[in-house]
Amino acid sequence: MNRSVAWITVLTLVVLTSTGCASRKFVRAEVDQAVTDAETRTSDKVGSLTTQVEQTQTELAATRSQVDQHEGQIGELSKTAQEALERALAAGKLAEGKLLSETVLANDLVRFGFQKTELTDDAKVALDEFAETLKKEDRGVYIEIQGHTDSTGPEEYNIKLGEERAEAVRRYLNKQHSLPLHRMSVISYGEDSPAYDNNTRDGRMQNRRVVLVVLI
């Protein structure tokens, strides 16, 4: 009887010892797997964050480039073209925020008569060429049409006169070339931004002008 009990005790200890070893191995394997999974998740997160940081840095570099280009461009613009760009940016009219061209309708062939708003035949030809160039480029542009006068007459009258000259250009571009009205705006500077000396006849003639500022 005592011998039987002894064998049972020995067998029990062997079983318990074996089970304990198996349990420790299982726990160790589970812990190792959990650590591996945690390291994998951490690595994935680090990789994702690194990618996001790189994308952000790329976007910032592109933004800085646009800002530098914009600031450099502003330094090269005429005062009224710069103001046109700033107005269009403030109104959210532009996709890229830059100047394409600045066209002045004022010389010996293309000019407005004294206190006149009608477009001459030469002015129409110049506008036809202007519109055809835009159509060939086929870009969604925004045009600010600026009216200017000489200093003859009252200031308020000249503001109105400059606006009527700019509006005459806008109507012509719309009716003859189907340029959309919502992509064009008019503004009058009147006599406030002379390009030439108003004390001379030739200077006053040159100041009676319309400027087309093309932006994108």
C-alpha positions in Angstrom: 0.0 0.0 0.0 2.7 2.4 0.9 4.6 1.6 -2.3 1.5 2.4 -4.3 1.0 5.7 -2.6 4.6 6.6 -3.3 4.3 5.8 -7.0 1.1 7.9 -7.3 2.9 10.8 -5.6 5.9 10.5 -7.9 3.6 10.4 -11.0 1.7 13.5 -9.7 4.9 15.5 -9.3 6.0 14.5 -12.8 2.7 15.6 -14.3 2.7 18.9 -12.4 6.3 19.6 -13.3 5.6 18.9 -17.0 2.5 21.0 -17.0 4.3 23.9 -15.3 7.0 23.8 -17.9 4.5 23.8 -20.7 2.6 26.8 -19.1 5.8 28.8 -18.8 6.7 28.1 -22.5 3.2 29.1 -23.6 3.3 32.3 -21.5 6.8 33.1 -22.8 5.6 32.5 -26.4 2.6 34.8 -25.9 4.8 37.5 -24.4 7.3 37.3 -27.2 4.5 37.5 -29.8 2.9 40.5 -28.0 6.3 42.2 -27.9 6.7 41.5 -31.6 3.3 42.8 -32.4 3.9 46.0 -30.4 7.2 46.6 -32.1 5.5 46.1 -35.5 2.7 48.6 -34.7 5.3 51.1 -33.4 7.4 50.7 -36.5 4.3 51.2 -38.7 3.3 54.3 -36.8 6.8 55.7 -37.0 6.9 55.0 -40.7 3.5 56.7 -41.2 4.5 59.7 -39.2 7.8 59.9 -41.2 5.8 59.9 -44.4 3.4 62.6 -43.1 6.4 64.7 -42.0 8.0 64.4 -45.4 4.7 65.3 -47.2 4.3 68.3 -44.9 7.9 69.4 -45.6 7.3 69.0 -49.3 4.1 71.1 -49.1 5.8 73.8 -47.1 8.6 74.0 -49.6 6.1 74.4 -52.4 4.3 77.1 -50.5 7.5 78.9 -49.8 8.4 78.7 -53.5 5.0 80.2 -54.4 5.4 83.0 -51.8 8.9 83.8 -53.0 7.7 83.8 -56.6 4.8 86.0 -55.7 7.0 88.5 -53.7 9.5 88.6 -56.5 6.9 89.2 -59.1 5.3 92.0 -57.1 8.6 93.8 -57.1 8.6 93.7 -60.9 5.0 94.9 -61.4 3.8 98.4 -62.1 2.0 99.9 -59.1 -1.5 99.5 -60.6 -0.8 95.9 -61.7 0.4 95.1 -58.2 -2.8 96.6 -56.8 -4.8 94.5 -59.3 -3.1 91.3 -58.2 -3.8 92.2 -54.5 -7.4 92.9 -55.2 -7.9 89.6 -57.1 -6.2 87.6 -54.4 -8.3 89.3 -51.7 -11.5 88.4 -53.7 -10.4 84.8 -54.2 -10.5 85.2 -58.0 -7.1 83.5 -58.7 -6.0 79.9 -58.8 -2.2 80.6 -58.8 -2.0 84.2 -57.8 0.3 85.5 -60.5 0.5 87.9 -63.4 0.4 86.8 -67.0 0.6 90.1 -68.8 -0.1 93.8 -68.6 -1.3 95.4 -71.8 -1.6 99.2 -72.2 -4.0 100.6 -74.8 -2.3 104.0 -75.3 0.0 105.1 -78.1 -0.2 107.1 -81.3 -2.5 104.5 -82.9 -4.6 103.2 -80.0 -5.9 106.0 -77.8 -9.0 107.6 -76.5 -9.9 111.0 -77.8 -10.3 114.0 -75.4 -13.2 113.2 -73.1 -14.2 110.3 -75.3 -15.1 106.7 -74.4 -15.7 105.2 -77.8 -13.2 102.6 -79.0 -11.4 103.5 -82.2 -10.9 101.0 -85.0 -7.3 100.7 -84.1 -8.3 100.0 -80.5 -10.6 97.3 -81.6 -7.8 95.7 -83.7 -5.6 95.8 -80.6 -8.3 94.2 -78.5 -8.9 91.5 -81.2 -5.2 90.6 -81.0 -5.3 90.6 -77.2 -8.4 88.3 -77.2 -7.0 85.9 -79.8 -3.8 85.5 -77.8 -5.8 84.6 -74.7 -7.9 82.0 -76.7 -4.7 80.4 -78.0 -3.3 80.0 -74.5 -6.7 78.5 -73.4 -6.2 79.3 -69.7 -8.8 80.3 -67.2 -7.6 83.9 -66.7 -9.0 86.9 -64.7 -8.7 90.3 -66.3 -8.8 93.6 -64.5 -9.5 96.5 -66.9 -8.2 99.8 -65.6 -9.4 103.2 -66.9 -7.1 106.2 -66.8 -7.5 109.8 -67.8 -5.4 113.0 -68.1 -5.8 115.7 -65.4 -8.0 118.0 -67.5 -11.4 118.5 -65.8 -12.8 117.8 -62.3 -11.5 114.8 -60.4 -15.0 113.2 -60.0 -15.6 113.6 -63.7 -12.4 111.9 -64.6 -13.2 108.9 -62.3 -16.4 108.4 -64.2 -14.7 108.9 -67.5 -12.0 106.3 -66.7 -14.7 103.8 -65.7 -16.6 104.3 -68.9 -13.5 103.7 -70.9 -12.7 100.5 -69.0 -16.3 99.4 -69.4 -16.3 100.0 -73.1 -13.3 97.6 -73.4 -15.1 95.0 -71.2 -18.3 95.1 -73.3 -16.3 94.7 -76.5 -14.3 91.7 -75.3 -17.5 90.1 -74.1 -19.6 90.7 -77.2 -17.0 90.2 -79.9 -14.9 87.5 -78.3 -17.3 85.9 -75.7 -14.9 86.5 -72.8 -17.1 85.9 -69.7 -18.1 89.0 -67.9 -17.6 87.4 -64.5 -13.9 86.9 -65.3 -13.4 90.6 -66.0 -13.7 93.6 -63.7 -13.3 97.3 -64.3 -11.8 100.0 -62.1 -11.1 103.6 -62.7 -8.1 105.5 -61.5 -9.2 108.7 -63.2 -6.3 111.1 -63.2 -4.6 109.6 -60.1 -2.0 107.4 -61.7 -0.5 109.3 -64.7 2.1 107.5 -66.7 3.3 110.7 -68.3 3.6 114.4 -67.6 0.1 116.0 -67.7 1.8 119.4 -68.4 2.4 118.4 -72.0 0.0 117.7 -74.8 1.7 114.4 -75.7 1.7 113.4 -72.0 -2.0 114.0 -71.6 -2.7 112.0 -74.7 -0.7 109.0 -73.4 -2.5 109.2 -70.0 -5.8 108.7 -71.7 -5.4 105.0 -71.6 -6.8 101.6 -70.6 -4.6 99.0 -69.0 -5.5 95.3 -69.1 -4.0 93.2 -66.3 -4.2 89.5 -67.0 -4.0 87.3 -63.9 -4.3 83.6 -63.2 
